[in-house]
């Protein structure tokens, strides 16, 4: 039996997320975490971090993938549909309205100030997410820190950054290479 109350709760949770998720998916991750892990309690923080990893390797927009995965975990296919529709409901309406207004007023000082402010907010959210995820990757269990794990994770992050930023490699082979390296390291018991 489908729990309509739960589906409505999922839909409303993602309507709230979608209504204020400015700056793209990475900027919205802290908001998704707050709503999904904190307020709604749909999953634990560890499950949320795993969800982010799945979002990275799954094609499509990260925020919509997150919504779909959370909805699926909580209430199966109906939950996935409710979460996805909730996530895109407000942005679709707002995007159409803003596109019309932006085309008409894009040269005004007010609109240029708003766009600059949104860029700064998005950058702050992205850096916040990067710091939090980086700390979790380097020291996943801060109560019992494993220095070897921290050094390994830091080295992998630095090499991946170097390959993508300086050597201009596509993220896909770098992610696949890091994944293959991790499989080998785990198989060797290191």
N, C-alpha and C positions, 0 to 999 in steps of 0.2 A: 504494500500500500504506500502510495506517495504521500509524504508529509508536507502538505501545502504550507503550513506555518514555517517549516524549515526552509522550504524553497523561497518563500517570501523574504525570510531573514537573509538568506544568501544573496538574493537579488538586491535587497536594500543595502547590504554591506558593500556590494560592488558598484551600486549606483553612487554611493558616497565616495568610494575610491575614484571612480571614473569622473565624477563631477569636479574633483580638485586635483587630479593628477596632471600637473603642468610639467613641462620640461622633458617629456618622454619617459620611457619605461624605467630607466635607471634612476631618474630623479624621483619616481613614484615608489620605489622599493621600500623606503622607510615607512611610507604611509600604508602600503599593503601589509607590511610586517605588523604595524601597530593595530590595524583593523583585524587581520586574520589571526595573529598570534595573541595579541593583547585583548582587544575589545570583544571580538566574537568567540575567541578560543577554539577556532576550527582546527588548529594544529599547534604542535610545539615548535620552539625555535629551531631545533635540530631538523625537524621535518621541513620547516620553511627554508633552511639553508639547502637541503637536498632539492627542494622545489626550484630554487634559483639555479642550481646546477643543471637540472632537467630543462629549464627554460632556455639556458644558453645553447644547448645542443639540439633543441627542437626548432624547426623552421616556424617563422611567423613572429608577430609582435609579442614581446616578452610579457607585457601587462595582460594581454588577452590570454596568452598561454597560462599565465599564473592563475587567472580567474578560472579558466577551464579546468586546470589541474585541481585547484582547491575545491571547486564545485563537484568534481568527479569523486574526490576523496570523501567529501562530506555526505553527498546524496546521490552518487552514481550519475548516470547520463542526465536525468532531469536536473540535478544540481549543477552539472557542467553547463547545460543550456541556460539555466537561471543566472549563473555567475557571469557567463559570457555576455548575455543580453544586458545584464545590469551594468557591466563594465563599459559597454559601448553606447548605452542609451543616451545619457546626457552629453557625452562628447560629440556624438553625431549631430544633435540639435544645436549645440553651441558652435561647432565648427562651421556649420552652414551659415549661421547668423554672423559669426566673426569674419568669415570670408567676405561676405557682402560689405560689412563695415570697414574691414581692412582695405579692401580695394578702393573704397570711397575716400578714406581718411588717412592712408598710409604716410603721406608726406607731412602730416601735422606733428608739431613738437610733442604733444601729449601722447600720441600713439608711439612715437619713437622712444619716449621715456618709459612707457609701459613695457615695450618689447625689451629694452635694456634691463629693466628691473626683473622681468621674467627670466632672462638669461642668467643673471646673477643668482637668483633663487635656485634655478636648476643646477648650476654649478655647485652651489653649497650642498644641495641634496646629494649630488653625485659623489662629491668628496666625502661626505658623511658616510655614505654607503660603502665606498671604497675602504675607508679606514676601518669600519666595523667588520666587513667581510675579510679584509686583510688580517686583522687581529685574530679572527676566528680560524682562518686558514693556518696561520703561523702557530697559534697556541689554542687549539680547540677546547682543551680542558685546562683553564687557567688555574684551577685549584690544585692540579697535579701537572705542572708544566713539564713537557718533554723537550729538552733542548735540541736533541737530535732531530726530532720532527720539525721544530721551528727552523733550524738551519736548512734542512732539506726543502721545506715549503718556501722559504725565502729565496733559496737558490733557483728553484723552479720558476717562481714568479719573476725574478730578475732576468733569467734566460728568456722566458716567454716575452717579457717586455722588450728586451733587446732585439729579439728576432722580429717582432711585429713593428716596433717603432723605428729602429735603425736599419734593419735589413729589409724592411718593407714586405715581409712575408704575410700572406693571408692568414687570418686567425684560424681557419679550419685546419691546415696542416700543423700549426703550432699546437692547437688543442689536441689533435690526434696524437702528435708526438709526445706531448706531456702525459696523455692518457696511457700510451704504450709504455712510457718510462715508468709510470706508477704501477702498472701491471707487473712489469719485470721486477721492480723493487719489492713489491709485495710477495711475488713468487719466491724471491730469494730470501725473504724473511728479514729484510733490512729495516 
